[in-house]
Amino acid sequence: MSLAIKHYESVTGKRFKNTELARFAGVSRANVGLWVNGPTQELEGSNLVKAAEFLGVSKDWLAGQGNKMIATQLDGGGAQLNVLDIEAFKQKYNIPDSEDAVKFVQTSDKPFPIQKRYVPVKAYSKMGMDGYFTDMGYDGNAGDGYVPTHSAGPRAYGIKGTGDSMFPAIRNGWYVVCDPDAELVPNEFVQVCLKDGRCTIK
């Protein structure tokens, strides 16, 4: 019964409630509670048919007698699948027959910047037991210069990591780009700064 309830919730988009099934089948909530929490083989006759109809599954499957969860109806009396007319679709969206692939969206919501930009390397970080670093104050005109990035904001800067305590995530000599304007993302590294000016990457 739990699989049938999950099917009902996914198809209808709403939570299953005992009261709704009880009202549909014309029985008490207690009976529905027994169906849900007890074995589905207890469902018989009209109750089985009503419960299967409400949940949108085959009555044989719900009673444990069939292996097809959803009943196929060829008589046209039940719900049918929407049939897509390919030729009408192609005409509506002006798709010629020679197209191998269809591009539905001409521009993405957030286009990926094609041109990379460079951010200044401002400090070195010792990746060890005392892994603090101090901002050297470089804005790219000294220190290690600049590192390329595609997605960092205008206030972003780079930090060169030295040592192996963060290995393999950050290796000795790799650069970490810090963007103070970026949204925090779980499981991503952050720069932590103390009141005395010492900072670290964790």
N, C-alpha and C positions, 0 to 999 in steps of 0.2 A: 504494500500500500504506500510506503514512503516514496518509492520510485514514481508511482502514479501521481502522488502529490507534487513532487518536484516537476514532473511533466506539466501538470496543471499550472503551477506557478510560472514556469518558463513561457508557456503559451499565452496565458492571460496577463502576465505582468503584475499580478497582485498576490498577496499572501493567502494561503488556504485557511479557511475558517470552518470549524465544525458546524457552526450555526447555518452557514449558507448551504452546505450539503444536506443538513437535516431538513431545512426548508424545501429544498429542491426534491428530495426523496420522500418527504412527508413522514419523517420519523423523528424521534427525540434526539437531542444532542448526546444523550448517554449512549444510544445505539451507535451513533457515528463514532463516539469515543472508543467503543469496543471494536469497531471496524478498523479504526486507525491504529490503536494500540494492540489489538489482538490479531490472530491469523486471518488473512483475507478469505480463507476457505469458508468462514462462517457466513459470508454473503451468499444469499441464494435468491432465486426468483426475481421478482420485480425490484427488490432492493439492489441486487447485483446489477441489473440493467440500468437503474437510475444512477447508481454510483459511477458506473463505467461511463455513462453518457455525460454526467457532470464533470468528471475528470478528463474526458476526452481520450479514453483508452478502450481497448477491446474488452468485452465482458469475459471472454474466455481467458484472456491473459490475466485479468484481475482475479479470476477464480483459480488461477494456477493451472489451467488446462491447455493453454496455447502458448506459443512462443512469439507471436506477433503482438507487440504492445499496442500499436495503433491499427484499428480496423480499417480495411480498405473498402470503400463503398463505390460501386460501379453504377448504382441505380440513379445517381444524381440527387438523392434525397438528403445527403449529408454535406458536410463542408468539402469544398473542392479546392485544389491548388489553383493559384492564379497562373494563367498561361501567358507567356510573353510572346507577342508577335514580333519576330525579329525584323521583318521587312518594315513594319510600321515604326519600330524603334529607330532603325537606320534612317528612315525618311525624316522622322521628327528631329533627330540630332544631326542631320545632314552628313551622314557617314557614307562615303562612297564604298563600292564593293571591293576596290583595290586595297583598302586599308588592311594591314596585317594586325595592327594593334590600335585600340581606341584610347585616346587621351581625353578623359572626362574633365579634368581640371587644367585650365591653361596656366594658372599661376598658383603657387603654393601659398598657404596662409603666412608662413614665416620663411621667406626664401633664405637659403643658406648663402652667406656671403661668398662670392667667388674670389674676391681679392683678399689675400691675407694682409694683416697689419702687424706691426711690430710693437712690442711692449718693452719698457726698460727693465733691466735686471737691477734690483735695488739692494740685494743682500745675499749673503751666503748663509746657509743653515747647516750646522753640524748635526748630522743624524746619529747621535750617540746618546749616552746616559744623560749628559747635560746638553740637550739638543736645542738650546736657546740660541737665537741670533739677534743682532741689533741692526736696525736699518742704517745702511751706510750713507743714505741720503743721495744716492746716485739716481739721476733721471735719464740714464742712458748715455750721458756724455762722459762717463767714466765707468769703472768696474768692468763688468762683462758685456757691456753694450746692450743689445736688444735680442729678443727671441720672437719668432713668428707665432701668430695665433690666428684662428679664424673666428672665434666666438666671444672673445673677451671684450669688456666694455672700455670706455675711454679712460677710466681711472685704474685700469689693470696694470700689474707689474709682475716681474718674474723674480724668483728666488732660486739660487743654485744650491742643490743639496749635496753635501759631502758626508761620507760615512755610509755604513750599511745597516743601521738599525731599522730602517723602514724597508729593507730589501724583502721581497722583489717588487713591491708596489712603487717605491721610489729608489732608484739605484744611484750609486755614487756618480756624481757628475751630471745628473739629470736636472732639468729646470722645472720648477713648479710655477704655473701662472696663477696668480691670485687676483680675483675680481671682487672688490668690495660691493659692487652693485648687483652681483648675481644672487639669485634665490638660493637658499639653503636646500641641499638635496641630501636625504639620508644615505649613509654609507660613502659619502664623498669626504675628501680631506678638507680641513679648514685651517686657517691661520689663527692661532690664539695668541693674544698679546696681554702681558701683565702690566700693572700700573707703573712698574719701574722701567718699562721700555723693552724688556726682553720679550721675544716672540718665538713661537715654535710652530711646526706643522704637525698636526695630528689627525 
